[in-house]
Amino acid sequence: MDADLKKTLTVNGIICAVILVVGLGYFFYSRRDTGTAPKKPETTYSSNMDDYVTPKKIVPYNVESAKKELVDKPIWVKAGNAVAYYPFDSGTKSVNFKKEAGLLPPLAKLDIKDVVLQRSPVAPKVGQVVVVQKQIMAVFQKAGEPAKYAVSIGQNTGDDFTFTVNDLFFFEDPHELYKHWPADVWNAIDQHQAKPGMNELQASFALGTNMSSDGTEMGNRTIEYANAGKPVTVVFEKNKATSVTPGKAP
């Protein structure tokens, strides 16, 4: 073999060997154990996930069917700080409409004990045709309280029954329905507090649905929540609260 060719092959061989060693060295160096586990990707929450939540609905058509749907079952308040409830006398099975007990707070859990009809406390005007209208009342107890109360879940006139119960209550625990929400959001909701970063649904869970706004575009407006007499003003941009401040006193 020619000496120059032999020399060239030898040099090329050495170069290839060096490249191989360097490559293997970098490979093993990059895979070395540094003593720290790789960071897990953080789970991010998207409000779009709320669109896939489908709360259960019930379809009562009279008092008896409402009893089958509700009695001895828990419900949770959807329309918080917006629905009045009243004392209920178990002995006479009557509702004391003259003494409002308060407004149902957001997401309060109620144990339903009965469903009754109660004549609406409306006095007819002179010369007016009397049409007997009754309220469909759900009788409930609060957790840890022996007293019974009643809240309207619809109206009855003659043979017609109109139920509003699906608009007022959840029939499954909202904590499970929206379990994809972060823990800090749920902590604030359970304390009835709004915080920056919440979307409109979350804020309504915290402060209730009794509110007024300066616009109709959901997620891009300013809302004042009545919040049971302690108003709170929340500014939303792109469906995230950017400002939470005390509202104007009524």
C-alpha positions as CSV (number, residue, x, y, z in Angstrom):
1,M,0.0,0.0,0.0
2,D,1.2,3.5,-0.8
3,A,2.7,5.2,2.2
4,D,0.7,8.4,1.7
5,L,-2.6,6.5,1.3
6,K,-1.8,4.5,4.4
7,K,-1.1,7.7,6.3
8,T,-4.4,9.3,5.1
9,L,-6.5,6.3,6.1
10,T,-4.9,6.3,9.5
11,V,-5.6,10.0,10.1
12,N,-9.2,9.6,9.0
13,G,-9.6,6.6,11.3
14,I,-8.3,8.6,14.2
15,I,-10.7,11.5,13.5
16,C,-13.7,9.1,13.2
17,A,-12.8,7.5,16.5
18,V,-12.5,10.9,18.3
19,I,-15.9,12.0,16.9
20,L,-17.4,8.7,18.1
21,V,-15.9,9.0,21.6
22,V,-17.0,12.6,21.9
23,G,-20.5,11.8,20.8
24,L,-20.9,8.9,23.2
25,G,-19.5,11.1,26.0
26,Y,-22.1,13.8,25.4
27,F,-24.9,11.2,25.2
28,F,-24.0,9.7,28.6
29,Y,-23.4,13.1,30.1
30,S,-26.9,14.3,29.0
31,R,-28.5,11.3,30.6
32,R,-26.6,11.4,33.9
33,D,-28.6,11.3,37.1
34,T,-28.5,14.9,38.6
35,G,-30.4,13.9,41.7
36,T,-33.5,15.9,40.8
37,A,-36.6,14.5,39.2
38,P,-37.8,16.2,36.0
39,K,-40.6,18.6,36.6
40,K,-44.1,17.4,35.8
41,P,-45.9,19.7,33.5
42,E,-48.4,21.8,35.4
43,T,-52.1,21.2,34.8
44,T,-53.6,24.3,33.4
45,Y,-57.4,25.1,33.7
46,S,-59.4,26.3,30.7
47,S,-62.8,27.8,31.3
48,N,-63.8,25.9,28.1
49,M,-64.0,22.7,30.3
50,D,-67.1,24.2,32.0
51,D,-69.0,23.9,28.7
52,Y,-68.8,20.1,28.9
53,V,-70.4,20.0,32.4
54,T,-74.1,18.9,32.1
55,P,-75.9,19.3,35.4
56,K,-78.7,16.8,36.1
57,K,-82.3,18.1,35.6
58,I,-85.6,16.7,36.9
59,V,-89.0,16.7,35.2
60,P,-91.7,16.8,37.8
61,Y,-95.3,17.4,36.5
62,N,-97.3,17.6,39.8
63,V,-96.7,17.5,43.5
64,E,-96.5,13.7,43.8
65,S,-93.9,13.4,41.0
66,A,-91.9,16.3,42.7
67,K,-91.9,14.3,45.9
68,K,-90.5,11.3,44.2
69,E,-87.7,13.4,42.6
70,L,-86.8,15.4,45.7
71,V,-87.8,14.0,49.1
72,D,-85.0,12.5,51.2
73,K,-82.4,13.8,48.7
74,P,-80.0,16.7,48.9
75,I,-80.0,19.7,46.6
76,W,-77.6,22.6,46.3
77,V,-78.5,26.2,45.7
78,K,-77.8,27.5,42.2
79,A,-79.5,30.9,42.4
80,G,-77.6,32.1,45.5
81,N,-78.7,35.2,47.4
82,A,-81.7,35.5,45.1
83,V,-84.4,33.2,46.5
84,A,-86.3,33.8,49.7
85,Y,-87.2,31.1,52.1
86,Y,-89.8,31.0,55.0
87,P,-90.4,29.2,58.3
88,F,-92.5,26.0,57.9
89,D,-94.8,24.6,60.6
90,S,-94.8,20.8,60.5
91,G,-97.9,20.6,62.7
92,T,-100.2,22.6,60.4
93,K,-98.1,22.0,57.3
94,S,-98.2,25.6,56.5
95,V,-95.7,28.2,55.4
96,N,-95.4,31.5,57.2
97,F,-95.1,33.9,54.2
98,K,-95.3,36.9,56.5
99,K,-91.9,36.1,58.1
100,E,-89.2,35.8,55.5
101,A,-86.3,33.8,57.0
102,G,-83.7,35.1,54.6
103,L,-82.2,34.4,51.1
104,L,-80.6,31.0,50.3
105,P,-76.8,31.4,50.2
106,P,-74.9,30.2,47.1
107,L,-74.3,26.4,47.0
108,A,-76.0,25.8,50.3
109,K,-76.9,22.1,50.7
110,L,-80.5,21.5,51.6
111,D,-82.1,18.2,52.7
112,I,-85.6,18.0,51.2
113,K,-88.3,16.6,53.6
114,D,-91.5,17.2,51.7
115,V,-93.2,19.0,48.9
116,V,-96.5,20.8,49.6
117,L,-99.0,23.2,47.9
118,Q,-99.5,26.6,49.7
119,R,-101.9,29.2,48.6
120,S,-100.2,32.4,47.4
121,P,-100.6,35.3,49.9
122,V,-102.2,37.6,47.3
123,A,-105.4,39.5,48.3
124,P,-107.7,39.9,45.3
125,K,-108.7,43.5,44.3
126,V,-112.4,44.6,44.5
127,G,-114.2,43.3,41.4
128,Q,-111.4,41.1,40.4
129,V,-112.1,37.5,39.3
130,V,-110.5,35.3,41.9
131,V,-108.0,32.8,40.4
132,V,-106.6,30.5,43.1
133,Q,-102.9,30.3,42.6
134,K,-100.7,28.1,44.8
135,Q,-97.0,28.0,45.4
136,I,-95.3,24.6,45.1
137,M,-93.1,24.6,48.2
138,A,-90.1,22.4,48.9
139,V,-89.8,21.8,52.7
140,F,-86.2,21.4,53.8
141,Q,-83.8,21.4,56.7
142,K,-80.3,23.0,56.9
143,A,-77.4,20.8,57.9
144,G,-77.3,20.6,61.7
145,E,-80.5,22.5,62.3
146,P,-83.8,21.0,63.5
147,A,-86.0,23.8,62.2
148,K,-87.8,23.4,58.9
149,Y,-88.2,25.9,56.1
150,A,-89.8,26.1,52.7
151,V,-88.9,27.6,49.4
152,S,-91.0,28.0,46.3
153,I,-90.1,25.7,43.4
154,G,-93.0,26.5,41.1
155,Q,-96.6,27.6,40.8
156,N,-99.9,25.8,40.4
157,T,-103.2,27.1,38.9
158,G,-106.0,24.6,38.6
159,D,-104.5,21.5,36.8
160,D,-101.4,23.4,35.6
161,F,-98.1,23.0,37.3
162,T,-95.1,25.1,36.4
163,F,-91.7,24.2,38.0
164,T,-88.7,26.5,38.3
165,V,-86.7,24.0,40.4
166,N,-84.1,23.3,37.6
167,D,-83.3,27.0,37.5
168,L,-82.8,27.3,41.2
169,F,-81.0,24.2,42.3
170,F,-78.3,21.6,41.5
171,F,-79.1,18.0,42.1
172,E,-75.5,16.9,42.3
173,D,-72.7,18.3,44.4
174,P,-71.2,21.3,42.4
175,H,-67.8,20.4,43.9
176,E,-68.0,17.2,41.8
177,L,-69.5,18.7,38.8
178,Y,-66.7,21.3,38.6
179,K,-63.9,19.3,40.1
180,H,-61.6,20.5,37.4
181,W,-61.5,23.9,39.1
182,P,-58.3,24.6,41.1
183,A,-58.4,24.1,44.9
184,D,-57.7,27.8,45.6
185,V,-60.8,28.8,43.5
186,W,-63.0,26.4,45.4
187,N,-61.6,27.6,48.8
188,A,-62.6,31.1,47.8
189,I,-66.1,30.0,46.6
190,D,-66.7,28.1,49.9
191,Q,-65.9,31.3,51.8
192,H,-68.2,33.3,49.5
193,Q,-65.4,35.4,48.2
194,A,-64.6,36.5,44.7
195,K,-60.9,36.8,43.6
196,P,-59.0,38.0,40.6
197,G,-58.8,35.3,37.9
198,M,-62.2,33.8,38.5
199,N,-64.6,33.6,35.6
200,E,-68.2,34.7,35.8
201,L,-69.6,31.3,36.7
202,Q,-67.1,30.9,39.6
203,A,-67.9,34.4,40.8
204,S,-71.6,33.7,40.8
205,F,-71.0,30.5,42.8
206,A,-69.2,32.7,45.4
207,L,-71.4,35.7,45.5
208,G,-74.8,34.6,44.1
209,T,-76.9,35.4,41.0
210,N,-78.6,38.6,42.3
211,M,-76.6,41.1,40.3
212,S,-76.6,44.0,37.8
213,S,-74.2,44.7,35.0
214,D,-73.1,47.4,32.7
215,G,-73.3,45.2,29.6
216,T,-74.6,42.0,28.1
217,E,-71.3,40.5,26.7
218,M,-70.5,37.7,29.2
219,G,-66.9,37.8,30.3
220,N,-66.4,41.4,29.2
221,R,-68.3,43.6,31.6
222,T,-68.6,45.0,35.1
223,I,-71.0,43.2,37.5
224,E,-72.2,44.3,40.9
225,Y,-73.3,41.4,43.0
226,A,-75.9,42.2,45.7
227,N,-74.2,39.6,47.9
228,A,-76.9,39.5,50.6
229,G,-76.5,43.2,51.4
230,K,-72.7,43.3,51.1
231,P,-72.3,44.3,47.5
232,V,-69.2,43.4,45.5
233,T,-68.1,44.9,42.2
234,V,-66.2,42.6,39.8
235,V,-64.6,43.7,36.5
236,F,-64.3,40.9,33.9
237,E,-62.1,40.9,30.8
238,K,-61.9,37.8,28.6
239,N,-64.0,36.0,31.2
240,K,-61.4,36.6,34.0
241,A,-61.9,38.9,37.0
242,T,-59.4,41.7,36.8
243,S,-60.7,43.7,39.7
244,V,-62.7,42.8,42.9
245,T,-63.8,45.7,45.0
246,P,-66.6,46.6,47.6
247,G,-69.7,47.7,45.8
248,K,-72.1,50.5,46.4
249,A,-74.2,50.1,49.5
250,P,-77.9,49.7,48.8
